[in-house]
Structures are given as structure tokens and as C-alpha cells.
Amino acid sequence: MAPVSTTQRTVLAGARVVLPSGVVEDARLTVDGGSIAANEAAEQTTLDLAGQGYTIVPGFVDIHNHGGGGASFSSGTAEDILTAVRTHREHGTTTLVASTVTNELGLLARQAGLLAEIVEQGDLAGIHYEGPYISPCRKGAHDEGLLRHPDPAEIRKLVEAGRGAVRMVTLATELPGGIASVRLLAELGVIAAIGHTDADYDQTREAIDAGATVATHLFNAMPPLQHRQPGPIAALLEDERVTVELVNDGTHLHPAVLELAFGSAGAGRVAFITDAMDAAGFGDGMYQLGPMQVEVLGGVARLVEGGSIAGSTLTLDTAFKRAVTLDGLSLPDAVRAISTNPARLLGLGDRIGTLEPGKDADLVVLDDSYDVVGVMRKGDWLLRPS
């Protein structure tokens, strides 16, 4: 999918456009080079999208993603990393953070070094370490033999291995060293995410007070909500400082649970993620997730040994379509969850996440069924609508 460069002002005319102020019908959106422009000019090209039921939304932002297109971010090759990036771009994700999976520290550091190169060339927005500092009680698709207690000194070295590209670390903050590690990450400007945790309500509150600001795939890999033991879910939903990740693929969460999360946290604190593994955009079969073997059947990824859900095969266009066609979310709320909120969380809200003048021209064109027909990144068409 070679980009098609936009060398002059282009006006996208006649489509519905979702702006921070609301939905505008029959709108005109001007792109000047790599940015969204405030005004039209005498010399410009107009792309007429009228009468086709198209909707234009900001490019999707995925802060938790392990791979796609048959390739993994943990494979150790630049070719695989870029294959996964291209796969998700085809589905509208114009900004993507690469997630690793639990492995030996030396290998994770080497993976981070390679991923940092891809970040530096502009194809990734950062690195997310998911593990090895997670609870063996809630390990999910992570190798229990490689799990460790959080150690601030080790975590500092892993962050340094990413050469400024590490954006987030998921850890079980109730483990020994957990709170100290959260404080360190906050000092380093790295997001501390609570996940794969067996913490209770009070332990989760302590971690939030120490600086944790994200719930890694809320509801999954943590104690369930109970009326006498509310656990981490209640603490994470109720606190205004926390953004909650949701995997909206119809497998990880029941629609009623999705509605509960939006009703409790509000649309301003939800971030849709994929938690995708290699099979996203590729198909059923046998795969590796770090050192673990995964079988994908009917689009659902599970560990061969034990049967635990092993990430997803989701792409964010599917999450968006489910949100507005099945879950009853408004277009503005779906955009907040899939673009605006994750962009803000990454500290990139001044550049991406909304369609406003001066921001990067990252956008997705959807047809009347909310399927992707166009993707633009920094003013270049990756997929041009007909």
C-alpha cells in the first residue's frame, strides 16, 4: 500500500465530518500538505464525496497492540514490525504503540532497541511493555516462568533501552516493588498501567494515588466486580485520573459490560484498544505470542496450553463499527474512545486525535456501513476513496 502524496491543498467535500464540536453534514475539510487547514485557497483540488453516505473521522490511535498481518512486534525483525504497522494502517490506525509480551529481560531490551528505531523513523508512536511484572494469578497469555516482581532498577533499565520511546508499562501494582515502580514511571514520564493484577480495591487506590493512570484491558485479567469485594474494577472506573482500555471485539466484553464502563467512566475516559496479535488482518491458524503457542479459530485467539484468551484479532475499524452499529454509541463518543482520548493519553493531543486546523491530516473515510474506504496519514492517501 504505497502512499499517494497530496502536494497541494485538497478539499474533501460533501461527506459527514465528526469534529470536536459535533457532527457536521455535507461538510468541507481542507488538507494542506500534511496538515488540516483552516481555510480554502484559490489553487486547490476538490475531492467530491457527496451523495455516497461517507463519514470522515480522525485517524484511529491504538495504544495496545502486539502485531498483525501475520507479524509480531516481538519477532525481532524490522520487516515484521513494518508489516504489522501497514496491516493496521489499512484498517484506519494511523498512530500505533507497539506492545511487547513477557519475556527475558535481555530479550525485551533488545526488542525495545529495535522498536525504538521504528519510532525514531516515525512509523510507531512508542513502546508498551506488557509484563513481565504481572501477577501469576492473572497471567493470561503470559509465560508464568518468566514473571517477576516489579523492580524499579530493572524497570529503569528497560525504559532506558527504549531510548525515550517507552510510553507505557503494565504491571500488577500489588506485587512487592509495585508502588515504588509506579512512582518511578511517573517520574520518568512513562504511563503506569494497572493490569494482569490480583489487587483489591484499596491496593488499586494506592497505586492510582502513586501515579498509575491507565487500566490495561479493563475487566480482563483482573478480579471480577463483586458487591462486597469491589476489587480493582470499581477503583479504576470511579477515579477521574484513570483512562480505561476496552477491547470491543464481542469476545473480550459483553455489550452490557461495555455500556457499564461508558456509563461509569464517561466517554472522556475510555480508550478502545485492539490488544491484537499476529493474526489480526491475517486469518485463523497457529501463531506464536512471545514464547507461547496460540491457536486462532473463528477469529478468537487462545493459548494452545490452557485455553486462555491470547489477545485478539481485532482491528480498530471493527471496534468502531461495533460501537456505532451494535453498542449504540454516538459518533462523537466513538471518536473520543478510538482517537481523541488515546491521543491525549500519549501526549499527542495537540497533533492528532481530532480534525482541527493545524493538526496532522490523519483521517479515515467510512462508507454508509462504517467500513473503511479511505485512509490518510499526514496528508498522504494510504487508501483513496473512489
Secondary structure as the mmCIF struct_conf table of DSSP 4:
data_model
#
loop_
_struct_conf.conf_type_id
_struct_conf.id
_struct_conf.beg_label_comp_id
_struct_conf.beg_label_asym_id
_struct_conf.beg_label_seq_id
_struct_conf.end_label_comp_id
_struct_conf.end_label_asym_id
_struct_conf.end_label_seq_id
STRN STRN1 VAL A 4 VAL A 4
BEND BEND1 GLN A 8 GLN A 8
STRN STRN2 THR A 10 LEU A 19
TURN_TY1_P TURN_TY1_P1 PRO A 20 SER A 21
STRN STRN3 GLY A 22 ASP A 32
TURN_TY1_P TURN_TY1_P2 GLY A 33 GLY A 34
STRN STRN4 SER A 35 ALA A 37
BEND BEND2 ALA A 38 ASN A 39
BEND BEND3 ALA A 42 GLU A 43
STRN STRN5 THR A 45 ASP A 48
TURN_TY1_P TURN_TY1_P3 ALA A 50 GLY A 53
STRN STRN6 THR A 55 PRO A 58
HELX_LH_PP_P HELX_LH_PP_P1 GLY A 59 GLY A 59
STRN STRN7 PHE A 60 ASN A 65
STRN STRN8 GLY A 67 GLY A 68
TURN_TY1_P TURN_TY1_P4 GLY A 69 GLY A 70
STRN STRN9 ALA A 71 SER A 72
TURN_TY1_P TURN_TY1_P5 PHE A 73 SER A 74
BEND BEND4 SER A 75 GLY A 76
HELX_RH_AL_P HELX_RH_AL_P1 ALA A 78 GLU A 90
TURN_TY1_P TURN_TY1_P6 HIS A 91 GLY A 92
STRN STRN10 THR A 93 VAL A 101
BEND BEND5 THR A 102 THR A 102
HELX_RH_AL_P HELX_RH_AL_P2 LEU A 105 GLU A 120
TURN_TY1_P TURN_TY1_P7 GLN A 121 GLY A 122
BEND BEND6 ASP A 123 ASP A 123
STRN STRN11 GLY A 126 GLU A 130
BEND BEND7 PRO A 132 ILE A 134
HELX_RH_3T_P HELX_RH_3T_P1 PRO A 136 ARG A 138
BEND BEND8 GLY A 140 HIS A 142
HELX_RH_3T_P HELX_RH_3T_P2 GLU A 144 LEU A 146
HELX_RH_AL_P HELX_RH_AL_P3 PRO A 152 ALA A 161
TURN_TY1_P TURN_TY1_P8 GLY A 162 GLY A 164
STRN STRN12 VAL A 166 LEU A 171
TURN_TY1_P TURN_TY1_P9 THR A 173 GLU A 174
BEND BEND9 LEU A 175 LEU A 175
TURN_TY1_P TURN_TY1_P10 PRO A 176 GLY A 177
HELX_RH_AL_P HELX_RH_AL_P4 GLY A 178 LEU A 188
TURN_TY1_P TURN_TY1_P11 GLY A 189 GLY A 189
STRN STRN13 ILE A 191 ILE A 194
BEND BEND10 HIS A 196 HIS A 196
HELX_RH_AL_P HELX_RH_AL_P5 TYR A 201 ALA A 210
TURN_TY1_P TURN_TY1_P12 GLY A 211 GLY A 211
STRN STRN14 VAL A 214 ALA A 215
TURN_TY1_P TURN_TY1_P13 THR A 216 ALA A 221
BEND BEND11 MET A 222 MET A 222
HELX_LH_PP_P HELX_LH_PP_P2 PRO A 223 LEU A 225
BEND BEND12 HIS A 227 ARG A 228
HELX_RH_AL_P HELX_RH_AL_P6 GLY A 231 GLU A 238
TURN_TY1_P TURN_TY1_P14 GLU A 240 ARG A 241
STRN STRN15 THR A 243 VAL A 247
BEND BEND13 ASP A 249 LEU A 253
HELX_RH_AL_P HELX_RH_AL_P7 PRO A 255 ALA A 265
HELX_RH_3T_P HELX_RH_3T_P3 ALA A 267 ARG A 269
STRN STRN16 VAL A 270 ILE A 273
STRN STRN17 ALA A 276 ALA A 276
TURN_TY1_P TURN_TY1_P15 ASP A 278 PHE A 282
BEND BEND14 ASP A 284 ASP A 284
STRN STRN18 GLY A 285 LEU A 289
TURN_TY1_P TURN_TY1_P16 GLY A 290 PRO A 291
STRN STRN19 MET A 292 LEU A 297
TURN_TY1_P TURN_TY1_P17 GLY A 298 GLY A 299
STRN STRN20 VAL A 300 LEU A 303
TURN_TY1_P TURN_TY1_P18 VAL A 304 GLY A 306
STRN STRN21 ILE A 309 ILE A 309
BEND BEND15 GLY A 311 GLY A 311
STRN STRN22 SER A 312 SER A 312
HELX_RH_AL_P HELX_RH_AL_P8 LEU A 316 THR A 325
TURN_TY1_P TURN_TY1_P19 LEU A 326 LEU A 326
BEND BEND16 ASP A 327 ASP A 327
HELX_RH_AL_P HELX_RH_AL_P9 LEU A 331 VAL A 335
HELX_RH_PI_P HELX_RH_PI_P1 ARG A 336 THR A 340
HELX_RH_AL_P HELX_RH_AL_P10 ASN A 341 LEU A 345
TURN_TY1_P TURN_TY1_P20 LEU A 346 GLY A 347
TURN_TY1_P TURN_TY1_P21 GLY A 349 ARG A 351
BEND BEND17 ILE A 352 THR A 354
TURN_TY1_P TURN_TY1_P22 PRO A 357 GLY A 358
BEND BEND18 LYS A 359 LYS A 359
STRN STRN23 ASP A 360 ASP A 360
STRN STRN24 LEU A 363 LEU A 366
TURN_TY1_P TURN_TY1_P23 ASP A 368 SER A 369
BEND BEND19 TYR A 370 TYR A 370
STRN STRN25 VAL A 372 ARG A 377
TURN_TY1_P TURN_TY1_P24 LYS A 378 GLY A 379
STRN STRN26 ASP A 380 LEU A 383
#
